[in-house]
Amino acid sequence: MTDISSSDVRSGESQQPSNVDSSVPHTARVWNYWLGGKDNYIVDRELGDQIQAVLPDIVASARADRGFLGRAVGHLAGEAGLRQFLDLGTGLPTAGNTHEVAQGIAPEARIVYVDNDPLVLTHAQALLTSTPEGATDYIESDAREPEKILEQAAATLDFGRPVAIMMLGILNFITDDDQAHQVVDRLLDAVPSGSHLAIAHPTGEVDGEAAQQAVDMSNQAGVAPMRLRSRAELESFFDGMEILEPGVVSCSRWRPAVSDPARLPKPVYQFCGLARKP
């Protein structure tokens, strides 16, 4: 992954969109800060630093999540042969976005991004670049509105053909388990056999006490409420699906470049999984 230079981080403050509240931290902007991006404000960096003081490896966790996206999309567009992607909770554009990875392998790939953050919307144009053979689109919607998402995504995606549903760092903001499962189930119901579901989610499976302290800190700062889920809870979202190897694991350990078990990267606070709909 190519990171944006951290020297550019503060340059975004002079370009603040009028509909963005820079007095309250936002998770997408904090995440952007950890990834070395420039689309964040003082409150985001302050919260990011406070969380990092509790979870020293949080930057590694953010980068591992991004690495999982690249490897998962690479597998989906390559070996699995998928050409359609529905990416919910897109976040702020960085390097290695879904369409860049997918269309780098299959120029005809079609990608629909979904997010409801006004700052992401402001920068959506960066996500709408596409190869001439493919297409990208952006839907402004909350992930809790699957019907709206599916209706609008149908303008770009053919739901009669397999679709990769990407839900990285989004289900943790749907704190009610029943609602979270309803959203996932509705999306999966709309896609045919051969479709895939990718999930990345913060967990308490690694240094759980500190991870929960970081979540509490984030929630108390006014960020959208979020929660941790265990490996078993994440596996339940894949019920009835074929979970690809190596299963639900730390993002840093999902098909890393190293094959020697003794040299596997250190586990991070973000777990992930990829599964196929039979």
N, C-alpha and C positions, 0 to 999 in steps of 0.2 A: 504494500500500500504506500502511496506517495502522500505524505502529510503536507498540509499547507503550512508555510513557515510561521512559527510562533511570533516572529517579529511583526507580522501583519495583524495580530490579534486585535489591537486597539483601534485600528483604522476604521472599523465598522461603526464607531460611535457617532461620527459626523454624518452618517447616512441613515440615521434612525427613521424608519417609516412612521408616519403620523399615528397609525393605529396600533402601535406596539408600546406597551407599558414597560419602560426600562427601569421602573422603581421596584419591580417585583421580579425575582429570578424565574427563569423558565427552563425546564429540563432540557429542551432541544438546544438552547443556547449554552447551558452548562456542559452538555455533551460536546457541543461544537468547540468549546474552550479546551476540554480534555483532549480533543483530537487535533488541537493546534490550529483551529479555524479562527476567522476574524469576526464572525457574526455573533458577538456577545458583548455584554455591558459589565460595568463594575460590579453590580449586584450578582451577576452570574459567576464572575470570577471569584468573588468573595465566598459564595456558597460552594463553588467547586473546590476552593482551597480548604474550606472547613471540612468538607466531606473527605478530601484526600488526607487530611490530618488524622481522620478516624480509619480510613481505608487507604493506606499508602499505595496499594496496587490498583487503584481505581482507573488510572490512565491506561494501564496495561489491560484492564478489563474492557474499557471502551474500545481500544484498538483490537482486542481479540474479537469483539463483537463485529467490528468492521471486517476483520479478516474472515470470519465465518460467512458473512454476506458474500464476499468475493469467491470463496471456495464453493459455497452452496450454489450460487448462480452459475459459476463455471461448470459445475457438475450438471446442473439442470439444462443449460443451453448446449452443453457438450454431449456427454455420455447419455443423458436421459432424453435429449432431443427436443426439449420444450422450446416453444417460440412465443409464449405468452406469459406475462408476469403481471400480477396485481400486488403492488407494494403498499401496504398500509402502515401508517406511522412513519412516513418517509424521513422526516427530520430535515435538517439543513443540508444543502448540497456540500459535499466534500469531494475528494478524489475517489474513484472506484464506485460510482453510483451504479444501481442495478442496470440501467440501460447501457451504461458504458461497458460493463462486463459482458452482458448478454449480447449486445450488438457487436462487440469485439470478436465474438465467436460466431454469431449468426446475425449478419446484418439485417435480416428480415424480421428480427424479433420485435414484438410489440409490447410496450410497457405502459401501465397506468399507475400513477402515483396517487396516494390518498393521504391528506393531512388536513388539520383544521387550525393550524397555527398561523396567524397573520404574517409573521416574519418568514415562515416557509413559503407562504403564498407570494410574498414580495419577491422572493428569489426563485420562484417556480420556473421562470424562463430558463434558468440554468439546467433544469431537469427536463426541459422540453426539446432539447436538441436531439436529433435523430439522424440515422443514416437514411438516404433516399429510399432504400428498400423497406425500412421498418417504420415504426411510429411510436411516439410517446404522447401521453396525455396526463393531465393533472385534475383531480377532483377535490374540491374543498368540502370535506365531510368528516364527521366524527366517526370513529370506528364502530360506535354503538348503533350506527345507521346502515346495516348491511343491505337493506332493500334499496336505499338511495344509491349506495355504492355500486351495487350490481346493475341497477338500471342505467346509470350514467356510464359505467365501464363498458357496457354492451355496445357503445358507439365505437369503441376501439378494439375490444376483444371479442372473439367468437367463443361463446360458452358451450358450443358443441364440440370444441376441441380442448385438449388438456391445457390447464392453466396452473402456473406456480403461484401460490398464495404466500406472500412474504409478510410475516408479522414479527418483526424484530423490534423489541423494546416498546411494544404497544399494549400487549395484554396485561402488563403490570399496572396499567392505568385503568383497567376495568376490574375494580377491586372485588366486585361481587362474583363469586364462582359461577353461579347459575347464569348470570348475564354473559359472562365471558364464554362459557360453553355454548350458549345460544348463538352468539355471534359467529364463533368458529364453525359450529354445525351448519348454520345457514349458508355460510360461504362455501363450505364443502358440498352441501346439497346442490349448489348451483353449478358445480363443475363435474365433468365426466371422469370415468376411469382413466388412470394414467396421469391425473393431476397430482400435484405435490403441495405439501404444507411445510413451511419453514417457520420455526419459532425460536426467538432468543428472548430471555427473560432473566431479570436479576433473581438471585436465589440466596437462601441462608445456608446452603449446603457447604459453603466455604466461609469460615470465620463468621458464623451466624450472628453472634452477639454484636459484633462491630457492624455487620451488614444491616441489621435491624436498626442500630443506632443511626446509621447514615440515612436510612429511609425515614426515620422519625424526624431527623434534622431537616431533611428535604421537605417533608410534609408541613412541618411547623414554619418553614420559611415562606409558605404561601404557594409553593409549586403544586401543580395538579396532584391530588392524592394518588399514591401508588402503594404497592405491596410486593413482598417477596413470595415466591412459591417454591416448594420442594421439587426434587426430581420426580417423585411419584405424581405430584400434582401436574407437572408439565407433561409427563407421559400420558396422563388421562386425556389430554387434548387430542392425542393421536389414536384414541380407541378406534378399532376397526380398520386402521391403516397399517401399512407395512413400513415400520421404522427402519431407515437405512442405517447401516453400520457407521459409526460405533455407538449408535443409540443416543440417548439424552445425556450429554456430557458438558463439561466446561467448554466454552467457545474456543479456548486456547488449544483444546485437545480434540476438536472435531477435524479429523483428517489433516493434521499438521504436516508440514513438509518433511519432518524427521520421522523415520520409521522405527528407530531404536527405542523401545519402551523406557530405557534408562535415561533417554535424553528428551522425553516429552516435556513440553512447556509446563510451567507451574499453573495449577488450576486457578481460575479467576472467578469473580462473583457473578458472572453472566453465564448461564447455561443455555444450551441450544439443542435442537433436533430437527431432522428433516425426514418426512415420511411420504409414501406414495399411496394414493387412493386406488384400491384394487378394482 
